[in-house]
Amino acid sequence: MLFLAFDVEMLFMYPWAVIVMASGFEAVAEMFIFLGVLMAGVVWAWREGALRWT
């Protein structure tokens, strides 16, 4: 499940890299918001024990 979350992240980052030059700071701010939401999901999964191997 975590692989899918990070795989989808890469799908959004490639087009973002193309338009960041045209949009400037707004595109950078939106990407950090997106990464923050994704990181919140990873922290939640970590606290729930989803990342434990044993």
mmCIF entry with sequence, helices, sheets and N, C-alpha, C, O atoms, coordinates in Angstrom:
data_MODEL
# 
_entry.id   MODEL 
# 
_entity.id                         1 
_entity.type                       polymer 
_entity.pdbx_number_of_molecules   1 
# 
_entity_poly.entity_id                      1 
_entity_poly.type                           'polypeptide(L)' 
_entity_poly.nstd_linkage                   no 
_entity_poly.nstd_monomer                   no 
_entity_poly.pdbx_seq_one_letter_code       MLFLAFDVEMLFMYPWAVIVMASGFEAVAEMFIFLGVLMAGVVWAWREGALRWT 
_entity_poly.pdbx_seq_one_letter_code_can   MLFLAFDVEMLFMYPWAVIVMASGFEAVAEMFIFLGVLMAGVVWAWREGALRWT 
_entity_poly.pdbx_strand_id                 A 
# 
loop_
_entity_poly_seq.entity_id 
_entity_poly_seq.num 
_entity_poly_seq.mon_id 
_entity_poly_seq.hetero 
1 1  MET n 
1 2  LEU n 
1 3  PHE n 
1 4  LEU n 
1 5  ALA n 
1 6  PHE n 
1 7  ASP n 
1 8  VAL n 
1 9  GLU n 
1 10 MET n 
1 11 LEU n 
1 12 PHE n 
1 13 MET n 
1 14 TYR n 
1 15 PRO n 
1 16 TRP n 
1 17 ALA n 
1 18 VAL n 
1 19 ILE n 
1 20 VAL n 
1 21 MET n 
1 22 ALA n 
1 23 SER n 
1 24 GLY n 
1 25 PHE n 
1 26 GLU n 
1 27 ALA n 
1 28 VAL n 
1 29 ALA n 
1 30 GLU n 
1 31 MET n 
1 32 PHE n 
1 33 ILE n 
1 34 PHE n 
1 35 LEU n 
1 36 GLY n 
1 37 VAL n 
1 38 LEU n 
1 39 MET n 
1 40 ALA n 
1 41 GLY n 
1 42 VAL n 
1 43 VAL n 
1 44 TRP n 
1 45 ALA n 
1 46 TRP n 
1 47 ARG n 
1 48 GLU n 
1 49 GLY n 
1 50 ALA n 
1 51 LEU n 
1 52 ARG n 
1 53 TRP n 
1 54 THR n 
# 
_struct_asym.id          A 
_struct_asym.entity_id   1 
# 
loop_
_struct_conf.conf_type_id 
_struct_conf.id 
_struct_conf.pdbx_PDB_helix_id 
_struct_conf.beg_label_comp_id 
_struct_conf.beg_label_asym_id 
_struct_conf.beg_label_seq_id 
_struct_conf.pdbx_beg_PDB_ins_code 
_struct_conf.end_label_comp_id 
_struct_conf.end_label_asym_id 
_struct_conf.end_label_seq_id 
_struct_conf.pdbx_end_PDB_ins_code 
_struct_conf.beg_auth_comp_id 
_struct_conf.beg_auth_asym_id 
_struct_conf.beg_auth_seq_id 
_struct_conf.end_auth_comp_id 
_struct_conf.end_auth_asym_id 
_struct_conf.end_auth_seq_id 
_struct_conf.pdbx_PDB_helix_class 
_struct_conf.details 
_struct_conf.pdbx_PDB_helix_length 
HELX_P HELX_P1 AA1 LEU A 2  ? SER A 23 ? LEU A 2  SER A 23 1 ? 22 
HELX_P HELX_P2 AA2 PHE A 25 ? GLU A 48 ? PHE A 25 GLU A 48 1 ? 24 
# 
_struct_conf_type.id          HELX_P 
_struct_conf_type.criteria    ? 
_struct_conf_type.reference   ? 
# 
loop_
_atom_site.group_PDB 
_atom_site.id 
_atom_site.type_symbol 
_atom_site.label_atom_id 
_atom_site.label_alt_id 
_atom_site.label_comp_id 
_atom_site.label_asym_id 
_atom_site.label_entity_id 
_atom_site.label_seq_id 
_atom_site.pdbx_PDB_ins_code 
_atom_site.Cartn_x 
_atom_site.Cartn_y 
_atom_site.Cartn_z 
_atom_site.occupancy 
_atom_site.B_iso_or_equiv 
_atom_site.pdbx_formal_charge 
_atom_site.auth_seq_id 
_atom_site.auth_comp_id 
_atom_site.auth_asym_id 
_atom_site.auth_atom_id 
_atom_site.pdbx_PDB_model_num 
ATOM 1   N N  . MET A 1 1  ? 0.815  -1.184 0.000   1.00 0.00 ? 1  MET A N  1 
ATOM 2   C CA . MET A 1 1  ? 0.000  0.000  0.000   1.00 0.00 ? 1  MET A CA 1 
ATOM 3   C C  . MET A 1 1  ? 0.866  1.258  0.000   1.00 0.00 ? 1  MET A C  1 
ATOM 4   O O  . MET A 1 1  ? 0.552  2.232  -0.684  1.00 0.00 ? 1  MET A O  1 
ATOM 5   N N  . LEU A 1 2  ? 1.955  1.235  0.768   1.00 0.00 ? 2  LEU A N  1 
ATOM 6   C CA . LEU A 1 2  ? 2.832  2.397  0.790   1.00 0.00 ? 2  LEU A CA 1 
ATOM 7   C C  . LEU A 1 2  ? 3.512  2.606  -0.556  1.00 0.00 ? 2  LEU A C  1 
ATOM 8   O O  . LEU A 1 2  ? 3.761  3.742  -0.958  1.00 0.00 ? 2  LEU A O  1 
ATOM 9   N N  . PHE A 1 3  ? 3.813  1.513  -1.254  1.00 0.00 ? 3  PHE A N  1 
ATOM 10  C CA . PHE A 1 3  ? 4.401  1.641  -2.581  1.00 0.00 ? 3  PHE A CA 1 
ATOM 11  C C  . PHE A 1 3  ? 3.468  2.410  -3.507  1.00 0.00 ? 3  PHE A C  1 
ATOM 12  O O  . PHE A 1 3  ? 3.917  3.256  -4.279  1.00 0.00 ? 3  PHE A O  1 
ATOM 13  N N  . LEU A 1 4  ? 2.188  2.125  -3.435  1.00 0.00 ? 4  LEU A N  1 
ATOM 14  C CA . LEU A 1 4  ? 1.233  2.828  -4.282  1.00 0.00 ? 4  LEU A CA 1 
ATOM 15  C C  . LEU A 1 4  ? 1.178  4.319  -3.962  1.00 0.00 ? 4  LEU A C  1 
ATOM 16  O O  . LEU A 1 4  ? 1.042  5.144  -4.865  1.00 0.00 ? 4  LEU A O  1 
ATOM 17  N N  . ALA A 1 5  ? 1.282  4.662  -2.693  1.00 0.00 ? 5  ALA A N  1 
ATOM 18  C CA . ALA A 1 5  ? 1.261  6.079  -2.313  1.00 0.00 ? 5  ALA A CA 1 
ATOM 19  C C  . ALA A 1 5  ? 2.449  6.809  -2.909  1.00 0.00 ? 5  ALA A C  1 
ATOM 20  O O  . ALA A 1 5  ? 2.301  7.914  -3.431  1.00 0.00 ? 5  ALA A O  1 
ATOM 21  N N  . PHE A 1 6  ? 3.630  6.199  -2.837  1.00 0.00 ? 6  PHE A N  1 
ATOM 22  C CA . PHE A 1 6  ? 4.808  6.868  -3.377  1.00 0.00 ? 6  PHE A CA 1 
ATOM 23  C C  . PHE A 1 6  ? 4.849  6.786  -4.897  1.00 0.00 ? 6  PHE A C  1 
ATOM 24  O O  . PHE A 1 6  ? 5.427  7.660  -5.544  1.00 0.00 ? 6  PHE A O  1 
ATOM 25  N N  . ASP A 1 7  ? 4.258  5.773  -5.467  1.00 0.00 ? 7  ASP A N  1 
ATOM 26  C CA . ASP A 1 7  ? 4.191  5.671  -6.919  1.00 0.00 ? 7  ASP A CA 1 
ATOM 27  C C  . ASP A 1 7  ? 3.288  6.770  -7.478  1.00 0.00 ? 7  ASP A C  1 
ATOM 28  O O  . ASP A 1 7  ? 3.618  7.380  -8.495  1.00 0.00 ? 7  ASP A O  1 
ATOM 29  N N  . VAL A 1 8  ? 2.179  7.023  -6.843  1.00 0.00 ? 8  VAL A N  1 
ATOM 30  C CA . VAL A 1 8  ? 1.271  8.083  -7.265  1.00 0.00 ? 8  VAL A CA 1 
ATOM 31  C C  . VAL A 1 8  ? 1.942  9.443  -7.085  1.00 0.00 ? 8  VAL A C  1 
ATOM 32  O O  . VAL A 1 8  ? 1.724  10.356 -7.881  1.00 0.00 ? 8  VAL A O  1 
ATOM 33  N N  . GLU A 1 9  ? 2.753  9.577  -6.044  1.00 0.00 ? 9  GLU A N  1 
ATOM 34  C CA . GLU A 1 9  ? 3.483  10.829 -5.838  1.00 0.00 ? 9  GLU A CA 1 
ATOM 35  C C  . GLU A 1 9  ? 4.367  11.134 -7.045  1.00 0.00 ? 9  GLU A C  1 
ATOM 36  O O  . GLU A 1 9  ? 4.423  12.281 -7.489  1.00 0.00 ? 9  GLU A O  1 
ATOM 37  N N  . MET A 1 10 ? 5.042  10.152 -7.570  1.00 0.00 ? 10 MET A N  1 
ATOM 38  C CA . MET A 1 10 ? 5.910  10.372 -8.728  1.00 0.00 ? 10 MET A CA 1 
ATOM 39  C C  . MET A 1 10 ? 5.094  10.734 -9.972  1.00 0.00 ? 10 MET A C  1 
ATOM 40  O O  . MET A 1 10 ? 5.557  11.508 -10.810 1.00 0.00 ? 10 MET A O  1 
ATOM 41  N N  . LEU A 1 11 ? 3.892  10.183 -10.097 1.00 0.00 ? 11 LEU A N  1 
ATOM 42  C CA . LEU A 1 11 ? 3.043  10.547 -11.228 1.00 0.00 ? 11 LEU A CA 1 
ATOM 43  C C  . LEU A 1 11 ? 2.683  12.031 -11.210 1.00 0.00 ? 11 LEU A C  1 
ATOM 44  O O  . LEU A 1 11 ? 2.539  12.650 -12.264 1.00 0.00 ? 11 LEU A O  1 
ATOM 45  N N  . PHE A 1 12 ? 2.540  12.597 -10.026 1.00 0.00 ? 12 PHE A N  1 
ATOM 46  C CA . PHE A 1 12 ? 2.217  14.011 -9.926  1.00 0.00 ? 12 PHE A CA 1 
ATOM 47  C C  . PHE A 1 12 ? 3.448  14.898 -10.048 1.00 0.00 ? 12 PHE A C  1 
ATOM 48  O O  . PHE A 1 12 ? 3.335  16.052 -10.461 1.00 0.00 ? 12 PHE A O  1 
ATOM 49  N N  . MET A 1 13 ? 4.618  14.382 -9.698  1.00 0.00 ? 13 MET A N  1 
ATOM 50  C CA . MET A 1 13 ? 5.819  15.213 -9.715  1.00 0.00 ? 13 MET A CA 1 
ATOM 51  C C  . MET A 1 13 ? 6.371  15.439 -11.118 1.00 0.00 ? 13 MET A C  1 
ATOM 52  O O  . MET A 1 13 ? 6.946  16.496 -11.376 1.00 0.00 ? 13 MET A O  1 
ATOM 53  N N  . TYR A 1 14 ? 6.221  14.503 -12.015 1.00 0.00 ? 14 TYR A N  1 
ATOM 54  C CA . TYR A 1 14 ? 6.764  14.699 -13.362 1.00 0.00 ? 14 TYR A CA 1 
ATOM 55  C C  . TYR A 1 14 ? 6.093  15.852 -14.099 1.00 0.00 ? 14 TYR A C  1 
ATOM 56  O O  . TYR A 1 14 ? 6.805  16.713 -14.614 1.00 0.00 ? 14 TYR A O  1 
ATOM 57  N N  . PRO A 1 15 ? 4.768  15.920 -14.179 1.00 0.00 ? 15 PRO A N  1 
ATOM 58  C CA . PRO A 1 15 ? 4.162  17.089 -14.839 1.00 0.00 ? 15 PRO A CA 1 
ATOM 59  C C  . PRO A 1 15 ? 4.421  18.382 -14.068 1.00 0.00 ? 15 PRO A C  1 
ATOM 60  O O  . PRO A 1 15 ? 4.534  19.449 -14.671 1.00 0.00 ? 15 PRO A O  1 
ATOM 61  N N  . TRP A 1 16 ? 4.514  18.297 -12.753 1.00 0.00 ? 16 TRP A N  1 
ATOM 62  C CA . TRP A 1 16 ? 4.788  19.478 -11.944 1.00 0.00 ? 16 TRP A CA 1 
ATOM 63  C C  . TRP A 1 16 ? 6.147  20.057 -12.299 1.00 0.00 ? 16 TRP A C  1 
ATOM 64  O O  . TRP A 1 16 ? 6.302  21.276 -12.370 1.00 0.00 ? 16 TRP A O  1 
ATOM 65  N N  . ALA A 1 17 ? 7.128  19.198 -12.522 1.00 0.00 ? 17 ALA A N  1 
ATOM 66  C CA . ALA A 1 17 ? 8.470  19.671 -12.875 1.00 0.00 ? 17 ALA A CA 1 
ATOM 67  C C  . ALA A 1 17 ? 8.462  20.418 -14.208 1.00 0.00 ? 17 ALA A C  1 
ATOM 68  O O  . ALA A 1 17 ? 9.275  21.318 -14.416 1.00 0.00 ? 17 ALA A O  1 
ATOM 69  N N  . VAL A 1 18 ? 7.570  20.060 -15.093 1.00 0.00 ? 18 VAL A N  1 
ATOM 70  C CA . VAL A 1 18 ? 7.501  20.727 -16.389 1.00 0.00 ? 18 VAL A CA 1 
ATOM 71  C C  . VAL A 1 18 ? 6.891  22.129 -16.262 1.00 0.00 ? 18 VAL A C  1 
ATOM 72  O O  . VAL A 1 18 ? 7.351  23.061 -16.922 1.00 0.00 ? 18 VAL A O  1 
ATOM 73  N N  . ILE A 1 19 ? 5.873  22.285 -15.431 1.00 0.00 ? 19 ILE A N  1 
ATOM 74  C CA . ILE A 1 19 ? 5.184  23.581 -15.359 1.00 0.00 ? 19 ILE A CA 1 
ATOM 75  C C  . ILE A 1 19 ? 5.702  24.488 -14.256 1.00 0.00 ? 19 ILE A C  1 
ATOM 76  O O  . ILE A 1 19 ? 5.238  25.623 -14.145 1.00 0.00 ? 19 ILE A O  1 
ATOM 77  N N  . VAL A 1 20 ? 6.636  24.041 -13.442 1.00 0.00 ? 20 VAL A N  1 
ATOM 78  C CA . VAL A 1 20 ? 7.103  24.867 -12.331 1.00 0.00 ? 20 VAL A CA 1 
ATOM 79  C C  . VAL A 1 20 ? 7.785  26.140 -12.824 1.00 0.00 ? 20 VAL A C  1 
ATOM 80  O O  . VAL A 1 20 ? 7.713  27.172 -12.155 1.00 0.00 ? 20 VAL A O  1 
ATOM 81  N N  . MET A 1 21 ? 8.427  26.089 -13.948 1.00 0.00 ? 21 MET A N  1 
ATOM 82  C CA . MET A 1 21 ? 9.084  27.287 -14.469 1.00 0.00 ? 21 MET A CA 1 
ATOM 83  C C  . MET A 1 21 ? 8.061  28.349 -14.858 1.00 0.00 ? 21 MET A C  1 
ATOM 84  O O  . MET A 1 21 ? 8.321  29.540 -14.688 1.00 0.00 ? 21 MET A O  1 
ATOM 85  N N  . ALA A 1 22 ? 6.923  27.949 -15.368 1.00 0.00 ? 22 ALA A N  1 
ATOM 86  C CA . ALA A 1 22 ? 5.902  28.908 -15.787 1.00 0.00 ? 22 ALA A CA 1 
ATOM 87  C C  . ALA A 1 22 ? 5.110  29.453 -14.591 1.00 0.00 ? 22 ALA A C  1 
ATOM 88  O O  . ALA A 1 22 ? 4.720  30.621 -14.589 1.00 0.00 ? 22 ALA A O  1 
ATOM 89  N N  . SER A 1 23 ? 4.875  28.626 -13.592 1.00 0.00 ? 23 SER A N  1 
ATOM 90  C CA . SER A 1 23 ? 4.033  29.032 -12.465 1.00 0.00 ? 23 SER A CA 1 
ATOM 91  C C  . SER A 1 23 ? 4.804  29.711 -11.343 1.00 0.00 ? 23 SER A C  1 
ATOM 92  O O  . SER A 1 23 ? 4.259  30.566 -10.645 1.00 0.00 ? 23 SER A O  1 
ATOM 93  N N  . GLY A 1 24 ? 6.052  29.342 -11.165 1.00 0.00 ? 24 GLY A N  1 
ATOM 94  C CA . GLY A 1 24 ? 6.871  29.968 -10.133 1.00 0.00 ? 24 GLY A CA 1 
ATOM 95  C C  . GLY A 1 24 ? 6.566  29.459 -8.738  1.00 0.00 ? 24 GLY A C  1 
ATOM 96  O O  . GLY A 1 24 ? 6.414  28.257 -8.516  1.00 0.00 ? 24 GLY A O  1 
ATOM 97  N N  . PHE A 1 25 ? 6.477  30.401 -7.793  1.00 0.00 ? 25 PHE A N  1 
ATOM 98  C CA . PHE A 1 25 ? 6.350  30.051 -6.384  1.00 0.00 ? 25 PHE A CA 1 
ATOM 99  C C  . PHE A 1 25 ? 5.055  29.314 -6.069  1.00 0.00 ? 25 PHE A C  1 
ATOM 100 O O  . PHE A 1 25 ? 5.042  28.473 -5.170  1.00 0.00 ? 25 PHE A O  1 
ATOM 101 N N  . GLU A 1 26 ? 3.983  29.595 -6.768  1.00 0.00 ? 26 GLU A N  1 
ATOM 102 C CA . GLU A 1 26 ? 2.700  28.933 -6.497  1.00 0.00 ? 26 GLU A CA 1 
ATOM 103 C C  . GLU A 1 26 ? 2.814  27.422 -6.677  1.00 0.00 ? 26 GLU A C  1 
ATOM 104 O O  . GLU A 1 26 ? 2.284  26.656 -5.872  1.00 0.00 ? 26 GLU A O  1 
ATOM 105 N N  . ALA A 1 27 ? 3.502  26.997 -7.726  1.00 0.00 ? 27 ALA A N  1 
ATOM 106 C CA . ALA A 1 27 ? 3.657  25.563 -7.975  1.00 0.00 ? 27 ALA A CA 1 
ATOM 107 C C  . ALA A 1 27 ? 4.516  24.915 -6.896  1.00 0.00 ? 27 ALA A C  1 
ATOM 108 O O  . ALA A 1 27 ? 4.246  23.786 -6.486  1.00 0.00 ? 27 ALA A O  1 
ATOM 109 N N  . VAL A 1 28 ? 5.536  25.610 -6.437  1.00 0.00 ? 28 VAL A N  1 
ATOM 110 C CA . VAL A 1 28 ? 6.401  25.069 -5.384  1.00 0.00 ? 28 VAL A CA 1 
ATOM 111 C C  . VAL A 1 28 ? 5.619  24.931 -4.081  1.00 0.00 ? 28 VAL A C  1 
ATOM 112 O O  . VAL A 1 28 ? 5.747  23.924 -3.384  1.00 0.00 ? 28 VAL A O  1 
ATOM 113 N N  . ALA A 1 29 ? 4.818  25.930 -3.753  1.00 0.00 ? 29 ALA A N  1 
ATOM 114 C CA . ALA A 1 29 ? 4.013  25.881 -2.527  1.00 0.00 ? 29 ALA A CA 1 
ATOM 115 C C  . ALA A 1 29 ? 2.998  24.741 -2.589  1.00 0.00 ? 29 ALA A C  1 
ATOM 116 O O  . ALA A 1 29 ? 2.802  24.032 -1.601  1.00 0.00 ? 29 ALA A O  1 
ATOM 117 N N  . GLU A 1 30 ? 2.358  24.560 -3.731  1.00 0.00 ? 30 GLU A N  1 
ATOM 118 C CA . GLU A 1 30 ? 1.384  23.477 -3.862  1.00 0.00 ? 30 GLU A CA 1 
ATOM 119 C C  . GLU A 1 30 ? 2.044  22.113 -3.727  1.00 0.00 ? 30 GLU A C  1 
ATOM 120 O O  . GLU A 1 30 ? 1.452  21.202 -3.148  1.00 0.00 ? 30 GLU A O  1 
ATOM 121 N N  . MET A 1 31 ? 3.257  21.952 -4.249  1.00 0.00 ? 31 MET A N  1 
ATOM 122 C CA . MET A 1 31 ? 3.947  20.664 -4.129  1.00 0.00 ? 31 MET A CA 1 
ATOM 123 C C  . MET A 1 31 ? 4.319  20.387 -2.680  1.00 0.00 ? 31 MET A C  1 
ATOM 124 O O  . MET A 1 31 ? 4.230  19.243 -2.233  1.00 0.00 ? 31 MET A O  1 
ATOM 125 N N  . PHE A 1 32 ? 4.736  21.414 -1.930  1.00 0.00 ? 32 PHE A N  1 
ATOM 126 C CA . PHE A 1 32 ? 5.048  21.190 -0.531  1.00 0.00 ? 32 PHE A CA 1 
ATOM 127 C C  . PHE A 1 32 ? 3.798  20.850 0.275   1.00 0.00 ? 32 PHE A C  1 
ATOM 128 O O  . PHE A 1 32 ? 3.872  20.069 1.224   1.00 0.00 ? 32 PHE A O  1 
ATOM 129 N N  . ILE A 1 33 ? 2.669  21.415 -0.082  1.00 0.00 ? 33 ILE A N  1 
ATOM 130 C CA . ILE A 1 33 ? 1.411  21.044 0.576   1.00 0.00 ? 33 ILE A CA 1 
ATOM 131 C C  . ILE A 1 33 ? 1.083  19.590 0.277   1.00 0.00 ? 33 ILE A C  1 
ATOM 132 O O  . ILE A 1 33 ? 0.702  18.842 1.177   1.00 0.00 ? 33 ILE A O  1 
ATOM 133 N N  . PHE A 1 34 ? 1.228  19.187 -0.974  1.00 0.00 ? 34 PHE A N  1 
ATOM 134 C CA . PHE A 1 34 ? 0.971  17.796 -1.366  1.00 0.00 ? 34 PHE A CA 1 
ATOM 135 C C  . PHE A 1 34 ? 1.906  16.841 -0.627  1.00 0.00 ? 34 PHE A C  1 
ATOM 136 O O  . PHE A 1 34 ? 1.466  15.809 -0.121  1.00 0.00 ? 34 PHE A O  1 
ATOM 137 N N  . LEU A 1 35 ? 3.193  17.181 -0.564  1.00 0.00 ? 35 LEU A N  1 
ATOM 138 C CA . LEU A 1 35 ? 4.145  16.328 0.138   1.00 0.00 ? 35 LEU A CA 1 
ATOM 139 C C  . LEU A 1 35 ? 3.863  16.294 1.637   1.00 0.00 ? 35 LEU A C  1 
ATOM 140 O O  . LEU A 1 35 ? 4.089  15.272 2.285   1.00 0.00 ? 35 LEU A O  1 
ATOM 141 N N  . GLY A 1 36 ? 3.374  17.394 2.190   1.00 0.00 ? 36 GLY A N  1 
ATOM 142 C CA . GLY A 1 36 ? 3.006  17.414 3.604   1.00 0.00 ? 36 GLY A CA 1 
ATOM 143 C C  . GLY A 1 36 ? 1.850  16.483 3.907   1.00 0.00 ? 36 GLY A C  1 
ATOM 144 O O  . GLY A 1 36 ? 1.856  15.787 4.922   1.00 0.00 ? 36 GLY A O  1 
ATOM 145 N N  . VAL A 1 37 ? 0.851  16.468 3.024   1.00 0.00 ? 37 VAL A N  1 
ATOM 146 C CA . VAL A 1 37 ? -0.282 15.550 3.201   1.00 0.00 ? 37 VAL A CA 1 
ATOM 147 C C  . VAL A 1 37 ? 0.186  14.109 3.083   1.00 0.00 ? 37 VAL A C  1 
ATOM 148 O O  . VAL A 1 37 ? -0.244 13.250 3.852   1.00 0.00 ? 37 VAL A O  1 
ATOM 149 N N  . LEU A 1 38 ? 1.062  13.841 2.126   1.00 0.00 ? 38 LEU A N  1 
ATOM 150 C CA . LEU A 1 38 ? 1.598  12.495 1.970   1.00 0.00 ? 38 LEU A CA 1 
ATOM 151 C C  . LEU A 1 38 ? 2.416  12.085 3.196   1.00 0.00 ? 38 LEU A C  1 
ATOM 152 O O  . LEU A 1 38 ? 2.317  10.946 3.652   1.00 0.00 ? 38 LEU A O  1 
ATOM 153 N N  . MET A 1 39 ? 3.219  13.000 3.729   1.00 0.00 ? 39 MET A N  1 
ATOM 154 C CA . MET A 1 39 ? 4.022  12.696 4.908   1.00 0.00 ? 39 MET A CA 1 
ATOM 155 C C  . MET A 1 39 ? 3.134  12.451 6.128   1.00 0.00 ? 39 MET A C  1 
ATOM 156 O O  . MET A 1 39 ? 3.457  11.615 6.971   1.00 0.00 ? 39 MET A O  1 
ATOM 157 N N  . ALA A 1 40 ? 2.025  13.171 6.226   1.00 0.00 ? 40 ALA A N  1 
ATOM 158 C CA . ALA A 1 40 ? 1.096  12.932 7.329   1.00 0.00 ? 40 ALA A CA 1 
ATOM 159 C C  . ALA A 1 40 ? 0.537  11.515 7.258   1.00 0.00 ? 40 ALA A C  1 
ATOM 160 O O  . ALA A 1 40 ? 0.346  10.870 8.289   1.00 0.00 ? 40 ALA A O  1 
ATOM 161 N N  . GLY A 1 41 ? 0.273  11.029 6.050   1.00 0.00 ? 41 GLY A N  1 
ATOM 162 C CA . GLY A 1 41 ? -0.189 9.647  5.889   1.00 0.00 ? 41 GLY A CA 1 
ATOM 163 C C  . GLY A 1 41 ? 0.871  8.634  6.283   1.00 0.00 ? 41 GLY A C  1 
ATOM 164 O O  . GLY A 1 41 ? 0.554  7.606  6.880   1.00 0.00 ? 41 GLY A O  1 
ATOM 165 N N  . VAL A 1 42 ? 2.115  8.910  5.958   1.00 0.00 ? 42 VAL A N  1 
ATOM 166 C CA . VAL A 1 42 ? 3.209  8.000  6.323   1.00 0.00 ? 42 VAL A CA 1 
ATOM 167 C C  . VAL A 1 42 ? 3.398  7.977  7.836   1.00 0.00 ? 42 VAL A C  1 
ATOM 168 O O  . VAL A 1 42 ? 3.591  6.912  8.421   1.00 0.00 ? 42 VAL A O  1 
ATOM 169 N N  . VAL A 1 43 ? 3.343  9.143  8.470   1.00 0.00 ? 43 VAL A N  1 
ATOM 170 C CA . VAL A 1 43 ? 3.477  9.200  9.932   1.00 0.00 ? 43 VAL A CA 1 
ATOM 171 C C  . VAL A 1 43 ? 2.332  8.461  10.599  1.00 0.00 ? 43 VAL A C  1 
ATOM 172 O O  . VAL A 1 43 ? 2.547  7.749  11.580  1.00 0.00 ? 43 VAL A O  1 
ATOM 173 N N  . TRP A 1 44 ? 1.129  8.615  10.090  1.00 0.00 ? 44 TRP A N  1 
ATOM 174 C CA . TRP A 1 44 ? -0.020 7.903  10.653  1.00 0.00 ? 44 TRP A CA 1 
ATOM 175 C C  . TRP A 1 44 ? 0.166  6.391  10.521  1.00 0.00 ? 44 TRP A C  1 
ATOM 176 O O  . TRP A 1 44 ? -0.083 5.647  11.469  1.00 0.00 ? 44 TRP A O  1 
ATOM 177 N N  . ALA A 1 45 ? 0.608  5.936  9.335   1.00 0.00 ? 45 ALA A N  1 
ATOM 178 C CA . ALA A 1 45 ? 0.833  4.500  9.131   1.00 0.00 ? 45 ALA A CA 1 
ATOM 179 C C  . ALA A 1 45 ? 1.933  3.992  10.060  1.00 0.00 ? 45 ALA A C  1 
ATOM 180 O O  . ALA A 1 45 ? 1.849  2.875  10.572  1.00 0.00 ? 45 ALA A O  1 
ATOM 181 N N  . TRP A 1 46 ? 2.944  4.795  10.273  1.00 0.00 ? 46 TRP A N  1 
ATOM 182 C CA . TRP A 1 46 ? 4.038  4.413  11.160  1.00 0.00 ? 46 TRP A CA 1 
ATOM 183 C C  . TRP A 1 46 ? 3.530  4.271  12.593  1.00 0.00 ? 46 TRP A C  1 
ATOM 184 O O  . TRP A 1 46 ? 3.880  3.312  13.281  1.00 0.00 ? 46 TRP A O  1 
ATOM 185 N N  . ARG A 1 47 ? 2.713  5.212  13.043  1.00 0.00 ? 47 ARG A N  1 
ATOM 186 C CA . ARG A 1 47 ? 2.184  5.149  14.409  1.00 0.00 ? 47 ARG A CA 1 
ATOM 187 C C  . ARG A 1 47 ? 1.224  3.976  14.592  1.00 0.00 ? 47 ARG A C  1 
ATOM 188 O O  . ARG A 1 47 ? 1.114  3.437  15.694  1.00 0.00 ? 47 ARG A O  1 
ATOM 189 N N  . GLU A 1 48 ? 0.532  3.578  13.536  1.00 0.00 ? 48 GLU A N  1 
ATOM 190 C CA . GLU A 1 48 ? -0.399 2.453  13.613  1.00 0.00 ? 48 GLU A CA 1 
ATOM 191 C C  . GLU A 1 48 ? 0.321  1.106  13.537  1.00 0.00 ? 48 GLU A C  1 
ATOM 192 O O  . GLU A 1 48 ? -0.290 0.064  13.776  1.00 0.00 ? 48 GLU A O  1 
ATOM 193 N N  . GLY A 1 49 ? 1.609  1.117  13.207  1.00 0.00 ? 49 GLY A N  1 
ATOM 194 C CA . GLY A 1 49 ? 2.382  -0.117 13.145  1.00 0.00 ? 49 GLY A CA 1 
ATOM 195 C C  . GLY A 1 49 ? 2.414  -0.758 11.774  1.00 0.00 ? 49 GLY A C  1 
ATOM 196 O O  . GLY A 1 49 ? 2.818  -1.916 11.659  1.00 0.00 ? 49 GLY A O  1 
ATOM 197 N N  . ALA A 1 50 ? 2.010  -0.062 10.741  1.00 0.00 ? 50 ALA A N  1 
ATOM 198 C CA . ALA A 1 50 ? 1.983  -0.624 9.402   1.00 0.00 ? 50 ALA A CA 1 
ATOM 199 C C  . ALA A 1 50 ? 3.390  -0.821 8.826   1.00 0.00 ? 50 ALA A C  1 
ATOM 200 O O  . ALA A 1 50 ? 3.560  -1.586 7.876   1.00 0.00 ? 50 ALA A O  1 
ATOM 201 N N  . LEU A 1 51 ? 4.374  -0.160 9.373   1.00 0.00 ? 51 LEU A N  1 
ATOM 202 C CA . LEU A 1 51 ? 5.735  -0.257 8.844   1.00 0.00 ? 51 LEU A CA 1 
ATOM 203 C C  . LEU A 1 51 ? 6.607  -1.258 9.604   1.00 0.00 ? 51 LEU A C  1 
ATOM 204 O O  . LEU A 1 51 ? 7.800  -1.374 9.327   1.00 0.00 ? 51 LEU A O  1 
ATOM 205 N N  . ARG A 1 52 ? 6.024  -1.971 10.548  1.00 0.00 ? 52 ARG A N  1 
ATOM 206 C CA . ARG A 1 52 ? 6.759  -2.988 11.285  1.00 0.00 ? 52 ARG A CA 1 
ATOM 207 C C  . ARG A 1 52 ? 6.912  -4.247 10.455  1.00 0.00 ? 52 ARG A C  1 
ATOM 208 O O  . ARG A 1 52 ? 5.949  -4.714 9.847   1.00 0.00 ? 52 ARG A O  1 
ATOM 209 N N  . TRP A 1 53 ? 8.104  -4.794 10.426  1.00 0.00 ? 53 TRP A N  1 
ATOM 210 C CA . TRP A 1 53 ? 8.358  -6.007 9.633   1.00 0.00 ? 53 TRP A CA 1 
ATOM 211 C C  . TRP A 1 53 ? 8.087  -7.267 10.429  1.00 0.00 ? 53 TRP A C  1 
ATOM 212 O O  . TRP A 1 53 ? 7.823  -8.313 9.837   1.00 0.00 ? 53 TRP A O  1 
ATOM 213 N N  . THR A 1 54 ? 8.143  -7.205 11.732  1.00 0.00 ? 54 THR A N  1 
ATOM 214 C CA . THR A 1 54 ? 7.960  -8.424 12.538  1.00 0.00 ? 54 THR A CA 1 
ATOM 215 C C  . THR A 1 54 ? 6.684  -8.370 13.331  1.00 0.00 ? 54 THR A C  1 
ATOM 216 O O  . THR A 1 54 ? 6.372  -9.309 14.062  1.00 0.00 ? 54 THR A O  1 
# 
